Amino acid sequence: MSGTSLDGVDGVLADFSGDRMAIRSHASASFPAALRAELLALNTPGDNELHRAALASNGLARSYNDVVQALLSAAALPPSAVAAIGAHGQTVRHRPGEFDDTGYTLQINNAALLAELSQMAVVADFRSRDVAAGGQGAPLVPAFHRALFGRDDMSVAVLNIGGISNLSVLPPAEATDAKILGFDCGPGNALMDHWCQRHRGQPFDDAGQWAASGNILAELLQRLRADTFFTRTPPKSTGRDLFNPEWLAAQLGEAAYAPADVQSTLAELTAASCAADFHRYAAGSRLLIVCGGGAFNTHLLNRLRALLPGIAVSPSSEHGLPPQQVEAAAFAWLARCAIRRESGNLASVTGARGGRVLGAVYPA
C-alpha cells in the first residue's frame, strides 16, 4: 500500500488459513526522492504526463517488489507460498461521478511488471469497478474494518488518518438492519506534511510537536472549514485533487501568519472535521480506533480526545493490529476477495449499485 501521504510503501504478509487473519511479516520502504517528487507532481496537470506516468509506474512496481522481497525474506518463504499480491497503486487523480456522470479514479501502477519481478500473481486496480458501478471507489477499507475491528455487542468507529482521513462506522453484528457507513472526512496529514516540509524542511511533524507549539487561528480555521466538501453527505470521497497546496494558498491569501500557528490550525482542521463527522454519523459509538500515520501524531490524538469527551480514542495497536499495517492488510484482504470472486465493496459506503468483485488479476 502506498497512500496519499506519499511517505513510501507499507506491506504485510497476511495468513488467512486460521479463524482470524494473522500477520506473518511487515515491511516498509521510503520512496526514492526522485520517485516521490514525480508521484507528487503527477497529482496536478503537467507536460508529457503519459510518458512520465508510465515511467513512474515502473518505479513504483520496483519499490513494491522491494517490499515484497523483504516480506518473503522475513518469513523465510518462497514466492510459490503466496496466493497473490494486493497492490493498490498510487492515486494521482480521483474524480468519481464528474464530467460525464461516471468520472474516474486513477491509481498508476505497473502490475504486469510487479508480477514479472515477484513471480507472483498480482491483484491491482481495485477502485475503478466500483466507480463504473456508480460508486465513489472509496473508501474500500470499511468492509475489512468490520472483519477486523467489529464487535457483536457495540458500535465501533474506525478513523484512518493518512494523507486524507476516512471514517468507518461499524454497527454491532446483532443489529442486522443497520448499515456500515464509511466516507472521507477531509484532509488527514497531507496539508500538515506539506506545510512542515515547506517551513521546516521535514517530511512530517513528528508527534505533532510543531503544531502543539502554535496557536489555533480561529478565523482561518473557520475559512478552511467553509469548504462545501465538509457539509456534503456521504457517500463522499476526496484527495489531492481538492486538498492540495494550491487550495491552502487560496485560503491563506496574503495574510502573514506565523507558520507554527498555521500548522496548529491545520492539525485542528483534521481533528475538527473528523470529530464533527463522528458526532454526526457515529454518535452511538463509544470507541474510536485510529490507524494510519496520523495515529502516531500525539498532538492530533489529544485534540481528538478533547473534541470527543467521553469517547475512548485509541490507536489500532491496542486492538490487534499496528496503525501502519492496517491499510496494507486491507488490500491483502481485498486481493483475497478478488481471487475468491467475492465482492469487496459495500454499496452503503461507496454508493455503487451493488456489490462488485474488485481488481484485475495478473497471473504469476
ABEGO torsion letter per residue (X at the ends): XBBAAGAEBBBBBBBAABABBBBABBBBBBBBAAAAAAAAAAABBBBGAAAAAAAAAAAAAAAAAAAAAAAAAAAGBBAAABABBBBAEBBABBBBGBGAGAEBBBBBBBAAAAAAAAGBBBBBGAAAAAAAAGBAGOBAAAAAAAAAABBAABBBBBBBBBABBBBBBBBBAABAABBBBBBBAEBBAAAAAAAAAAAAGBABBBGGAAAAABBBBAAAAAAAAABAAAABBOBBBBBAAABBAAAAAAAAEABBBBAAAAAAAAAAAAAAAAAAAAAAAAAABABBBBBEAAAABAAAAAAAAAABBGBBBBBAAAAGBBAAAAAAAAAAAAAAAAAAGBBABBAAAAGBAEBBBBEBBBBX
